[in-house]
Amino acid sequence: MKKQYWFIILTYVLMQFSVIIGVPLLYKAGFGGGQVTDENLIQAQGLWSVISFVIGLVIVLLILRTAPKRTLHNEKKAPIGISIMWAIIGIFLALISQMIAGSIEYYVLGIGRESENTEAILKIIQSVPLMIAVSSIIGPILEEIIFRKIIFGVLYEKTNFFIAGLISSIIFGIVHADLKHILLYTAMGFTFAFLYARTKRIIVPIFAHIMMNTFVVLMQLEPVQRYLEQQSAQMQLIIGGLFL
């Protein structure tokens, strides 16, 4: 593995664990009046996540610029037009794979649909709206660079698509600290790995991942849910009126 990739992984790991130091630093700097309450803790976690992810992304992109430019197996990148097509198709592939995996977990394995990771993120978003940028944009960019470009890419060079996709996707799920939904993360990991292997452009799974995360987060926000419920109620009244 290239030394730049090791530096990127190290940056990502430090960024993830920086909350241990970052949140107490915010309190010492006077955040929330220095008072540690449940509400202040959620806000501090959100604020530090925004700060650390932005800094982490900048560092990762700067390091990535120094890495040798090559594609998977040194194969030619897909044409821009084809890549755009796969980026759009990838959004639906990601959502479909998520729904299928979620259904298997629920109906076959008896695992609830609730995700502790998603619920925790939504709580922080409600307290710190800027977290939407982290969960929907910055996070997916970093994850695709780490888990697809680096981990999947290195393994794919030495093994095959299935083994590389499986290992990178399992690690992807473990990092999200939501092991009961490991099948869900594995399915999504394979989808994004397929998009990368198919086009040889990391921007393709990045785009699909960003759009999928944005859609999932927006659909679970309370204002959006209220709007959808209102629209659903209106449609039921209209349809019901047609049969009266």
C-alpha positions, -999 to 999 in steps of 0.1 A, spaced: 0 0 0 12 35 -8 25 55 21 1 83 13 -28 58 19 -14 49 53 -13 86 62 -49 90 50 -61 61 71 -43 74 101 -59 108 96 -93 92 94 -87 72 126 -75 102 145 -104 122 133 -129 96 146 -113 94 180 -106 131 183 -140 135 199 -125 121 231 -103 152 233 -123 177 213 -155 177 233 -138 184 267 -117 211 250 -150 228 239 -162 228 275 -129 242 287 -131 269 261 -165 280 277 -189 261 255 -223 259 271 -211 279 300 -188 250 308 -218 230 320 -220 193 309 -257 186 304 -273 161 280 -283 189 256 -249 206 257 -232 172 252 -251 165 220 -244 201 208 -207 197 216 -205 164 198 -221 179 168 -200 210 167 -168 190 172 -179 165 145 -183 194 120 -149 208 129 -130 175 129 -146 162 97 -139 195 78 -103 195 89 -100 157 82 -114 161 47 -89 190 39 -60 169 51 -71 138 33 -75 156 0 -41 173 3 -24 140 10 -44 123 -18 -30 149 -43 5 136 -36 -4 99 -43 5 84 -77 -24 87 -101 -36 53 -112 -69 34 -116 -79 -1 -106 -57 -26 -124 -44 5 -144 -74 2 -166 -88 31 -185 -115 52 -168 -150 50 -182 -160 80 -204 -175 109 -186 -210 104 -201 -210 67 -190 -197 77 -156 -225 102 -152 -251 76 -162 -237 51 -136 -236 78 -109 -273 84 -114 -281 47 -117 -260 42 -86 -283 62 -65 -312 38 -72 -289 8 -69 -278 20 -34 -314 26 -23 -326 -7 -37 -298 -27 -21 -305 -10 12 -342 -19 10 -335 -55 1 -309 -59 28 -332 -42 53 -361 -65 44 -339 -96 48 -328 -83 82 -364 -76 93 -384 -105 78 -357 -133 78 -334 -124 107 -359 -106 129 -338 -75 132 -356 -42 138 -354 -15 112 -342 11 138 -306 21 134 -288 33 165 -262 51 144 -289 69 123 -309 78 153 -278 93 171 -270 113 140 -305 126 137 -305 138 173 -273 157 167 -287 172 134 -317 185 153 -293 202 177 -266 212 152 -281 216 117 -246 219 102 -242 181 109 -263 175 78 -233 186 57 -212 160 76 -236 131 73 -247 139 38 -215 152 21 -183 152 40 -188 118 56 -196 100 23 -166 116 5 -142 104 33 -158 70 34 -155 64 -3 -119 74 -3 -111 52 27 -132 21 21 -135 20 -17 -105 38 -32 -80 26 -6 -92 -6 12 -113 -20 -16 -88 -8 -43 -58 -24 -26 -75 -57 -19 -90 -58 -55 -55 -55 -69 -45 -86 -50 -76 -107 -49 -109 -104 -67 -141 -82 -66 -160 -105 -42 -133 -108 -16 -123 -72 -18 -159 -60 -16 -167 -83 13 -138 -73 35 -140 -36 28 -178 -36 33 -175 -55 66 -150 -30 78 -173 -3 66 -201 -17 87 -179 -21 118 -167 15 117 -204 26 118 -207 8 152 -240 -7 142 -232 -44 140 -268 -57 139 -271 -40 105 -239 -54 91 -258 -70 62 -272 -35 53 -237 -19 53 -223 -49 34 -249 -45 7 -243 -8 3 -205 -14 3 -208 -39 -25 -230 -14 -45 -204 14 -42 -176 -10 -49 -193 -21 -81 -197 15 -92 -160 21 -86 -149 -11 -103 -173 -4 -132 -162 31 -140 -127 34 -123 -138 68 -111 -141 72 -73 -163 103 -79 -191 79 -91 -197 61 -58 -190 93 -40 -219 110 -58 -243 80 -53 -233 78 -16 -239 115 -11 -273 114 -27 -284 83 -9 -274 97 25 -291 130 18 -323 112 8 -323 90 39 -316 118 63 -342 142 48 -368 114 48 -363 110 86 -364 146 96 -395 156 114 -406 185 92 -403 164 60 -422 135 77 -450 159 86 -451 173 51 -453 137 36 -481 128 61 -501 159 51 -496 151 14 -506 115 20 -537 125 39 -548 149 11 -543 122 -15 -565 98 5 -592 124 7 -590 130 -30 -590 93 -39 -618 87 -13 -639 115 -29 -637 98 -63 -655 68 -50 -682 87 -30 
